[in-house]
């Protein structure tokens, strides 16, 4: 995950099973600033959400990707972006 959004000055980043939320979960990377990244995270096959929250406030989502499917041998990068019309958006890149 890479924070390339000027709208997110810093965020705690979570990878959680789709639909489970962040309650009781430790972020994979706390306080990721602009142009910061989490590095690759080894994650089992399945459906996950990447959630960026206000640092220290797991229930305060800034950006939630919704379900993303991961398959075997796949490397993906999630970018937190500023939306073209305001707000926030994301993009998923499949890495080679």
C-alpha positions in Angstrom: 0.0 0.0 0.0 1.3 3.4 -0.9 -0.2 6.7 0.3 0.0 9.1 -2.7 -3.0 11.2 -1.6 -2.4 14.8 -0.5 -5.8 14.4 1.3 -4.3 11.8 3.7 -1.5 13.4 5.6 -1.1 10.2 7.6 -3.0 7.0 8.1 -3.0 3.7 9.9 -3.3 1.0 7.2 -5.2 -2.3 7.7 -5.6 -5.4 5.6 -8.7 -7.3 6.9 -10.9 -10.1 5.7 -13.7 -8.5 3.6 -16.6 -7.3 5.7 -14.9 -7.7 9.0 -13.9 -4.1 9.8 -11.0 -2.9 12.0 -12.4 -3.4 15.5 -9.7 -5.2 17.6 -7.3 -5.4 14.7 -3.7 -4.0 14.8 -2.8 -1.9 11.7 -0.1 -3.5 9.4 1.5 -0.1 9.3 0.7 2.8 11.6 1.0 6.5 10.7 1.9 6.1 7.0 2.5 9.6 5.6 2.3 11.0 2.1 4.5 9.1 -0.2 4.9 6.4 2.5 4.3 2.7 1.9 3.8 -0.5 3.9 6.1 -2.7 1.9 4.8 -5.9 0.5 2.6 -7.9 3.0 2.4 -11.7 2.7 -1.3 -12.4 2.7 -3.1 -15.7 2.2 -5.5 -16.3 -0.8 -8.9 -14.8 -0.1 -11.0 -11.6 -0.2 -9.7 -8.7 1.8 -10.2 -4.9 2.3 -7.5 -2.4 2.6 -8.6 0.3 5.0 -6.8 3.6 5.7 -7.9 5.2 9.0 -7.1 8.3 11.0 -4.0 7.4 13.1 -5.0 5.9 16.4 -8.7 5.8 15.5 -9.5 2.4 13.9 -13.2 3.2 13.5 -12.5 6.4 11.6 -12.0 5.2 8.0 -10.5 7.6 5.5 -10.6 5.2 2.6 -11.9 1.6 2.3 -11.3 -0.4 -0.9 -14.1 -2.8 -0.4 -13.5 -6.4 -1.2 -10.3 -7.2 -3.2 -9.7 -10.8 -4.3 -6.2 -12.2 -3.9 -5.1 -15.3 -5.8 -2.0 -17.5 -5.6 1.2 -16.0 -6.8 -0.3 -12.6 -7.3 1.5 -9.3 -6.2 -0.7 -6.2 -6.0 -0.1 -2.6 -4.9 -2.9 -0.5 -3.6 -2.5 3.2 -4.1 -4.5 5.7 -2.0 -5.2 8.6 -4.3 -7.0 12.0 -4.4 -10.3 11.7 -6.3 -10.6 13.7 -9.5 -13.7 15.5 -8.3 -12.6 15.7 -4.6 -12.6 13.1 -1.9 -10.4 10.0 -2.0 -10.0 7.1 -4.3 -7.8 4.1 -4.8 -6.2 2.1 -7.6 -5.0 -1.5 -7.6 -1.9 -2.3 -9.6 -1.0 -5.9 -10.5 2.8 -6.1 -10.2 5.0 -8.2 -12.5 
